[in-house]
Amino acid sequence: MYKVNQSVFYRQYGDNVVLYQTKSRKAYLFNSIVKDILDCIKKNGEMQSILEQLRAIYAVENNLEFETGIKDFIAELEKSEIISKAYKHKEKSQPIENTIMDAILKTGSLSSVLMELTYRCNEKCRHCYVVND
């Protein structure tokens, strides 16, 4: 899965694409095919999806040569930090306490009880209402 880096902007002027990489302060001049490749990466950055979208745009005679060329070019874009690999975030499972608290909050039921057996306490918490003499 790939994504176009945030520091990269590109615009098409006729048959050329000017790509600005603000992080490294570089400008690149490409042909219009690069705009299609970058647009495909923005839509869905998975390699298979990129190849399928590009096959739909261009009539491809030699599929193997086409795939190899696109993969090599994407590797060069990654090497020059125009694109990077986008990692999917794994959803962390909630601990059982969070699941129980969510259920309690939804129902509005009592969730805890505190019983103080004496007024004797050796701590002097600022928030405590117990007067300790």
Backbone as JSON Lines, residues from 0, in Angstrom:
{"i":0,"aa":"M","n":[0.84,-1.17,0.0],"ca":[0.0,0.0,0.0],"c":[0.89,1.24,0.0]}
{"i":1,"aa":"Y","n":[0.66,2.13,-0.95],"ca":[1.46,3.34,-1.08],"c":[0.59,4.58,-0.91]}
{"i":2,"aa":"K","n":[1.24,5.68,-0.57],"ca":[0.56,6.97,-0.5],"c":[1.52,8.04,-1.01]}
{"i":3,"aa":"V","n":[0.95,9.1,-1.56],"ca":[1.75,10.24,-2.0],"c":[2.07,11.05,-0.75]}
{"i":4,"aa":"N","n":[3.33,11.4,-0.57],"ca":[3.76,12.13,0.63],"c":[3.1,13.5,0.69]}
{"i":5,"aa":"Q","n":[2.91,13.98,1.9],"ca":[2.23,15.26,2.12],"c":[3.02,16.44,1.56]}
{"i":6,"aa":"S","n":[4.31,16.29,1.43],"ca":[5.15,17.4,0.94],"c":[5.22,17.44,-0.58]}
{"i":7,"aa":"V","n":[4.4,16.63,-1.26],"ca":[4.45,16.54,-2.72],"c":[3.17,17.12,-3.33]}
{"i":8,"aa":"F","n":[3.37,18.0,-4.31],"ca":[2.27,18.58,-5.07],"c":[2.61,18.47,-6.54]}
{"i":9,"aa":"Y","n":[1.61,18.2,-7.35],"ca":[1.87,18.09,-8.79],"c":[0.72,18.7,-9.58]}
{"i":10,"aa":"R","n":[1.07,19.19,-10.77],"ca":[0.09,19.82,-11.62],"c":[0.46,19.54,-13.07]}
{"i":11,"aa":"Q","n":[-0.56,19.33,-13.88],"ca":[-0.33,19.03,-15.3],"c":[-0.41,20.32,-16.1]}
{"i":12,"aa":"Y","n":[0.59,20.5,-16.97],"ca":[0.63,21.61,-17.91],"c":[0.82,21.02,-19.29]}
{"i":13,"aa":"G","n":[-0.27,20.9,-20.03],"ca":[-0.2,20.29,-21.36],"c":[0.14,18.82,-21.25]}
{"i":14,"aa":"D","n":[1.23,18.42,-21.91],"ca":[1.66,17.01,-21.87],"c":[2.67,16.74,-20.75]}
{"i":15,"aa":"N","n":[2.97,17.74,-19.95],"ca":[3.96,17.58,-18.89],"c":[3.32,17.71,-17.52]}
{"i":16,"aa":"V","n":[3.96,17.1,-16.55],"ca":[3.54,17.2,-15.16],"c":[4.73,17.76,-14.38]}
{"i":17,"aa":"V","n":[4.47,18.83,-13.65],"ca":[5.48,19.42,-12.78],"c":[5.16,18.96,-11.37]}
{"i":18,"aa":"L","n":[6.14,18.33,-10.74],"ca":[5.97,17.81,-9.39],"c":[6.9,18.59,-8.47]}
{"i":19,"aa":"Y","n":[6.34,19.12,-7.38],"ca":[7.12,19.87,-6.39],"c":[7.2,19.05,-5.11]}
{"i":20,"aa":"Q","n":[8.4,18.9,-4.64],"ca":[8.61,18.22,-3.37],"c":[9.12,19.28,-2.39]}
{"i":21,"aa":"T","n":[8.2,19.79,-1.57],"ca":[8.54,20.92,-0.71],"c":[9.55,20.57,0.38]}
{"i":22,"aa":"K","n":[9.53,19.34,0.84],"ca":[10.44,18.94,1.92],"c":[11.91,19.06,1.47]}
{"i":23,"aa":"S","n":[12.21,18.56,0.28],"ca":[13.58,18.61,-0.2],"c":[13.82,19.78,-1.15]}
{"i":24,"aa":"R","n":[12.76,20.58,-1.39],"ca":[12.84,21.75,-2.27],"c":[13.31,21.37,-3.67]}
{"i":25,"aa":"K","n":[12.7,20.33,-4.21],"ca":[13.04,19.88,-5.55],"c":[11.81,19.96,-6.44]}
{"i":26,"aa":"A","n":[12.06,20.17,-7.72],"ca":[11.0,20.17,-8.72],"c":[11.36,19.13,-9.78]}
{"i":27,"aa":"Y","n":[10.37,18.38,-10.22],"ca":[10.57,17.34,-11.23],"c":[9.66,17.62,-12.41]}
{"i":28,"aa":"L","n":[10.1,17.27,-13.61],"ca":[9.29,17.38,-14.81],"c":[9.1,15.98,-15.38]}
{"i":29,"aa":"F","n":[7.84,15.56,-15.48],"ca":[7.51,14.24,-15.99],"c":[6.54,14.36,-17.15]}
{"i":30,"aa":"N","n":[6.32,13.23,-17.84],"ca":[5.26,13.21,-18.85],"c":[3.91,12.97,-18.18]}
{"i":31,"aa":"S","n":[2.83,13.05,-18.92],"ca":[1.49,12.99,-18.34],"c":[1.13,11.63,-17.75]}
{"i":32,"aa":"I","n":[1.85,10.59,-18.09],"ca":[1.58,9.26,-17.53],"c":[1.81,9.25,-16.02]}
{"i":33,"aa":"V","n":[2.76,10.04,-15.56],"ca":[3.07,10.09,-14.13],"c":[1.88,10.64,-13.34]}
{"i":34,"aa":"K","n":[1.16,11.58,-13.9],"ca":[-0.04,12.1,-13.23],"c":[-1.06,10.98,-13.04]}
{"i":35,"aa":"D","n":[-1.23,10.14,-14.05],"ca":[-2.16,9.01,-13.93],"c":[-1.7,8.03,-12.85]}
{"i":36,"aa":"I","n":[-0.4,7.79,-12.79],"ca":[0.14,6.88,-11.77],"c":[-0.09,7.45,-10.37]}
{"i":37,"aa":"L","n":[0.22,8.74,-10.19],"ca":[0.03,9.37,-8.87],"c":[-1.44,9.44,-8.49]}
{"i":38,"aa":"D","n":[-2.32,9.7,-9.47],"ca":[-3.76,9.71,-9.19],"c":[-4.23,8.34,-8.74]}
{"i":39,"aa":"C","n":[-3.72,7.28,-9.39],"ca":[-4.08,5.92,-9.0],"c":[-3.59,5.59,-7.59]}
{"i":40,"aa":"I","n":[-2.41,6.08,-7.25],"ca":[-1.88,5.86,-5.9],"c":[-2.74,6.59,-4.88]}
{"i":41,"aa":"K","n":[-3.21,7.79,-5.23],"ca":[-4.08,8.53,-4.31],"c":[-5.42,7.85,-4.11]}
{"i":42,"aa":"K","n":[-5.97,7.26,-5.18],"ca":[-7.28,6.58,-5.08],"c":[-7.19,5.35,-4.22]}
{"i":43,"aa":"N","n":[-6.28,4.48,-4.57],"ca":[-6.1,3.22,-3.84],"c":[-4.65,2.82,-4.03]}
{"i":44,"aa":"G","n":[-3.87,2.88,-2.98],"ca":[-2.43,2.69,-3.08],"c":[-1.94,1.26,-3.15]}
{"i":45,"aa":"E","n":[-2.86,0.3,-3.28],"ca":[-2.41,-1.09,-3.39],"c":[-1.92,-1.36,-4.81]}
{"i":46,"aa":"M","n":[-0.81,-2.08,-4.91],"ca":[-0.15,-2.29,-6.2],"c":[-1.1,-2.91,-7.23]}
{"i":47,"aa":"Q","n":[-1.86,-3.91,-6.84],"ca":[-2.77,-4.58,-7.78],"c":[-3.8,-3.6,-8.31]}
{"i":48,"aa":"S","n":[-4.33,-2.76,-7.44],"ca":[-5.33,-1.78,-7.84],"c":[-4.72,-0.74,-8.77]}
{"i":49,"aa":"I","n":[-3.51,-0.31,-8.49],"ca":[-2.82,0.66,-9.35],"c":[-2.66,0.09,-10.74]}
{"i":50,"aa":"L","n":[-2.19,-1.16,-10.82],"ca":[-1.99,-1.8,-12.12],"c":[-3.3,-1.96,-12.88]}
{"i":51,"aa":"E","n":[-4.35,-2.34,-12.19],"ca":[-5.65,-2.52,-12.85],"c":[-6.18,-1.19,-13.38]}
{"i":52,"aa":"Q","n":[-6.06,-0.13,-12.59],"ca":[-6.53,1.18,-13.03],"c":[-5.75,1.67,-14.25]}
{"i":53,"aa":"L","n":[-4.44,1.44,-14.24],"ca":[-3.62,1.88,-15.37],"c":[-3.89,1.04,-16.61]}
{"i":54,"aa":"R","n":[-4.17,-0.26,-16.44],"ca":[-4.55,-1.1,-17.58],"c":[-5.84,-0.61,-18.22]}
{"i":55,"aa":"A","n":[-6.76,-0.12,-17.39],"ca":[-8.03,0.41,-17.9],"c":[-7.82,1.71,-18.68]}
{"i":56,"aa":"I","n":[-6.83,2.49,-18.31],"ca":[-6.56,3.77,-18.98],"c":[-5.8,3.55,-20.29]}
{"i":57,"aa":"Y","n":[-4.8,2.68,-20.28],"ca":[-3.93,2.48,-21.43],"c":[-4.13,1.08,-22.0]}
{"i":58,"aa":"A","n":[-4.07,0.98,-23.3],"ca":[-4.14,-0.33,-23.97],"c":[-2.76,-0.98,-23.83]}
{"i":59,"aa":"V","n":[-2.71,-2.06,-23.09],"ca":[-1.43,-2.7,-22.78],"c":[-1.29,-3.97,-23.62]}
{"i":60,"aa":"E","n":[-0.19,-4.04,-24.39],"ca":[0.05,-5.23,-25.21],"c":[0.83,-6.29,-24.43]}
{"i":61,"aa":"N","n":[1.91,-5.88,-23.82],"ca":[2.74,-6.82,-23.06],"c":[2.51,-6.56,-21.57]}
{"i":62,"aa":"N","n":[1.71,-7.4,-20.97],"ca":[1.31,-7.21,-19.58],"c":[2.5,-7.31,-18.62]}
{"i":63,"aa":"L","n":[3.39,-8.27,-18.83],"ca":[4.54,-8.47,-17.96],"c":[5.48,-7.28,-18.01]}
{"i":64,"aa":"E","n":[5.78,-6.8,-19.21],"ca":[6.66,-5.65,-19.37],"c":[6.02,-4.39,-18.74]}
{"i":65,"aa":"F","n":[4.72,-4.25,-18.91],"ca":[3.99,-3.12,-18.33],"c":[4.08,-3.15,-16.81]}
{"i":66,"aa":"E","n":[3.78,-4.3,-16.21],"ca":[3.83,-4.42,-14.74],"c":[5.23,-4.17,-14.21]}
{"i":67,"aa":"T","n":[6.23,-4.72,-14.86],"ca":[7.61,-4.54,-14.42],"c":[8.01,-3.07,-14.48]}
{"i":68,"aa":"G","n":[7.64,-2.4,-15.56],"ca":[7.96,-0.98,-15.72],"c":[7.29,-0.12,-14.65]}
{"i":69,"aa":"I","n":[6.02,-0.38,-14.39],"ca":[5.29,0.4,-13.37],"c":[5.88,0.13,-11.99]}
{"i":70,"aa":"K","n":[6.14,-1.13,-11.67],"ca":[6.7,-1.46,-10.36],"c":[8.08,-0.82,-10.16]}
{"i":71,"aa":"D","n":[8.91,-0.84,-11.22],"ca":[10.23,-0.21,-11.13],"c":[10.11,1.3,-10.93]}
{"i":72,"aa":"F","n":[9.17,1.92,-11.64],"ca":[8.98,3.36,-11.51],"c":[8.47,3.73,-10.12]}
{"i":73,"aa":"I","n":[7.55,2.93,-9.59],"ca":[7.04,3.16,-8.24],"c":[8.16,3.02,-7.21]}
{"i":74,"aa":"A","n":[9.06,2.06,-7.44],"ca":[10.22,1.9,-6.55],"c":[11.11,3.14,-6.6]}
{"i":75,"aa":"E","n":[11.27,3.72,-7.79],"ca":[12.07,4.95,-7.92],"c":[11.38,6.13,-7.22]}
{"i":76,"aa":"L","n":[10.04,6.21,-7.34],"ca":[9.31,7.27,-6.64],"c":[9.47,7.13,-5.13]}
{"i":77,"aa":"E","n":[9.46,5.9,-4.66],"ca":[9.64,5.66,-3.22],"c":[11.06,6.02,-2.79]}
{"i":78,"aa":"K","n":[12.02,5.68,-3.62],"ca":[13.42,5.97,-3.3],"c":[13.66,7.48,-3.22]}
{"i":79,"aa":"S","n":[13.0,8.26,-4.07],"ca":[13.17,9.71,-4.05],"c":[12.19,10.39,-3.1]}
{"i":80,"aa":"E","n":[11.49,9.6,-2.29],"ca":[10.57,10.06,-1.24],"c":[9.4,10.89,-1.77]}
{"i":81,"aa":"I","n":[8.98,10.59,-2.98],"ca":[7.77,11.21,-3.53],"c":[6.55,10.46,-3.0]}
{"i":82,"aa":"I","n":[6.7,9.15,-2.9],"ca":[5.66,8.33,-2.29],"c":[6.3,7.52,-1.17]}
{"i":83,"aa":"S","n":[5.47,6.96,-0.32],"ca":[5.97,6.1,0.75],"c":[4.94,5.02,1.02]}
{"i":84,"aa":"K","n":[5.36,4.01,1.74],"ca":[4.44,2.94,2.09],"c":[3.5,3.42,3.18]}
{"i":85,"aa":"A","n":[2.24,3.14,2.98],"ca":[1.22,3.5,3.97],"c":[0.9,2.25,4.75]}
{"i":86,"aa":"Y","n":[1.02,2.35,6.04],"ca":[0.76,1.19,6.89],"c":[-0.65,1.26,7.43]}
{"i":87,"aa":"K","n":[-1.31,0.13,7.41],"ca":[-2.65,0.06,7.97],"c":[-2.53,-0.04,9.48]}
{"i":88,"aa":"H","n":[-3.39,0.71,10.14],"ca":[-3.39,0.68,11.6],"c":[-4.21,-0.51,12.07]}
{"i":89,"aa":"K","n":[-3.61,-1.26,12.96],"ca":[-4.34,-2.37,13.55],"c":[-5.19,-1.84,14.68]}
{"i":90,"aa":"E","n":[-6.39,-2.32,14.73],"ca":[-7.27,-1.91,15.81],"c":[-6.9,-2.69,17.06]}
{"i":91,"aa":"K","n":[-6.66,-1.97,18.13],"ca":[-6.33,-2.63,19.38],"c":[-7.6,-3.12,20.04]}
{"i":92,"aa":"S","n":[-7.52,-4.29,20.59],"ca":[-8.68,-4.81,21.3],"c":[-8.78,-4.12,22.66]}
{"i":93,"aa":"Q","n":[-10.0,-3.84,23.06],"ca":[-10.21,-3.18,24.34],"c":[-10.07,-4.17,25.48]}
{"i":94,"aa":"P","n":[-9.48,-3.73,26.58],"ca":[-9.49,-4.59,27.76],"c":[-10.93,-4.76,28.26]}
{"i":95,"aa":"I","n":[-11.17,-5.81,28.99],"ca":[-12.52,-6.12,29.46],"c":[-13.09,-4.99,30.32]}
{"i":96,"aa":"E","n":[-12.23,-4.27,31.05],"ca":[-12.7,-3.17,31.88],"c":[-13.35,-2.08,31.03]}
{"i":97,"aa":"N","n":[-12.74,-1.75,29.89],"ca":[-13.31,-0.73,29.01],"c":[-14.64,-1.18,28.42]}
{"i":98,"aa":"T","n":[-14.75,-2.43,28.08],"ca":[-15.99,-2.97,27.53],"c":[-17.11,-2.88,28.57]}
{"i":99,"aa":"I","n":[-16.79,-3.23,29.8],"ca":[-17.78,-3.16,30.89],"c":[-18.18,-1.72,31.15]}
{"i":100,"aa":"M","n":[-17.21,-0.81,31.22],"ca":[-17.5,0.6,31.47],"c":[-18.35,1.19,30.34]}
{"i":101,"aa":"D","n":[-18.1,0.83,29.1],"ca":[-18.92,1.31,27.98],"c":[-20.36,0.86,28.14]}
{"i":102,"aa":"A","n":[-20.54,-0.41,28.53],"ca":[-21.89,-0.93,28.72],"c":[-22.6,-0.22,29.87]}
{"i":103,"aa":"I","n":[-21.89,0.05,30.94],"ca":[-22.47,0.74,32.11],"c":[-22.86,2.16,31.75]}
{"i":104,"aa":"L","n":[-21.99,2.86,31.02],"ca":[-22.28,4.24,30.65],"c":[-23.49,4.33,29.71]}
{"i":105,"aa":"K","n":[-23.66,3.34,28.84],"ca":[-24.8,3.35,27.92],"c":[-26.12,3.17,28.66]}
{"i":106,"aa":"T","n":[-26.11,2.33,29.68],"ca":[-27.35,2.05,30.42],"c":[-27.6,3.07,31.53]}
{"i":107,"aa":"G","n":[-26.57,3.79,31.95],"ca":[-26.72,4.77,33.02],"c":[-26.89,4.13,34.39]}
{"i":108,"aa":"S","n":[-26.46,2.91,34.54],"ca":[-26.62,2.22,35.82],"c":[-25.43,2.51,36.75]}
{"i":109,"aa":"L","n":[-25.59,2.13,37.99],"ca":[-24.58,2.32,39.01],"c":[-23.34,1.48,38.65]}
{"i":110,"aa":"S","n":[-22.18,2.13,38.73],"ca":[-20.98,1.41,38.32],"c":[-20.03,1.1,39.47]}
{"i":111,"aa":"S","n":[-20.1,1.88,40.55],"ca":[-19.21,1.59,41.67],"c":[-19.81,2.12,42.96]}
{"i":112,"aa":"V","n":[-19.35,1.57,44.06],"ca":[-19.78,1.98,45.39],"c":[-18.54,2.13,46.24]}
{"i":113,"aa":"L","n":[-18.5,3.19,47.05],"ca":[-17.39,3.41,47.95],"c":[-17.93,3.46,49.36]}
{"i":114,"aa":"M","n":[-17.4,2.61,50.21],"ca":[-17.85,2.58,51.61],"c":[-16.69,2.96,52.5]}
{"i":115,"aa":"E","n":[-16.88,4.01,53.28],"ca":[-15.86,4.4,54.24],"c":[-16.31,3.94,55.61]}
{"i":116,"aa":"L","n":[-15.53,3.11,56.24],"ca":[-15.92,2.53,57.52],"c":[-15.58,3.43,58.7]}
{"i":117,"aa":"T","n":[-14.56,4.26,58.58],"ca":[-14.2,5.17,59.67],"c":[-13.79,6.51,59.08]}
{"i":118,"aa":"Y","n":[-13.67,7.51,59.96],"ca":[-13.16,8.81,59.53],"c":[-11.66,8.91,59.78]}
{"i":119,"aa":"R","n":[-11.07,7.85,60.22],"ca":[-9.64,7.86,60.53],"c":[-8.85,7.6,59.26]}
{"i":120,"aa":"C","n":[-8.02,8.55,58.92],"ca":[-7.2,8.42,57.71],"c":[-5.89,9.14,57.96]}
{"i":121,"aa":"N","n":[-4.8,8.55,57.58],"ca":[-3.51,9.18,57.81],"c":[-3.03,9.99,56.59]}
{"i":122,"aa":"E","n":[-3.86,10.1,55.57],"ca":[-3.51,10.89,54.4],"c":[-4.19,12.24,54.46]}
{"i":123,"aa":"K","n":[-3.64,13.22,53.82],"ca":[-4.2,14.56,53.82],"c":[-4.42,15.02,52.37]}
{"i":124,"aa":"C","n":[-5.33,14.35,51.71],"ca":[-5.62,14.66,50.31],"c":[-6.35,15.99,50.2]}
{"i":125,"aa":"R","n":[-6.01,16.8,49.22],"ca":[-6.63,18.11,49.05],"c":[-8.1,18.01,48.69]}
{"i":126,"aa":"H","n":[-8.46,16.96,48.0],"ca":[-9.84,16.82,47.54],"c":[-10.76,16.15,48.58]}
{"i":127,"aa":"C","n":[-10.2,15.67,49.66],"ca":[-11.0,14.89,50.63],"c":[-11.88,15.79,51.49]}
{"i":128,"aa":"Y","n":[-13.07,15.33,51.8],"ca":[-14.02,16.07,52.62],"c":[-13.93,15.68,54.09]}
{"i":129,"aa":"V","n":[-13.16,14.66,54.43],"ca":[-13.06,14.19,55.81],"c":[-12.14,15.13,56.57]}
{"i":130,"aa":"V","n":[-12.66,15.66,57.69],"ca":[-11.84,16.53,58.53],"c":[-11.12,15.62,59.51]}
{"i":131,"aa":"N","n":[-9.82,15.65,59.5],"ca":[-9.03,14.79,60.33],"c":[-8.35,15.62,61.42]}
{"i":132,"aa":"D","n":[-8.74,15.4,62.67],"ca":[-8.14,16.13,63.79],"c":[-7.27,15.22,64.6]}
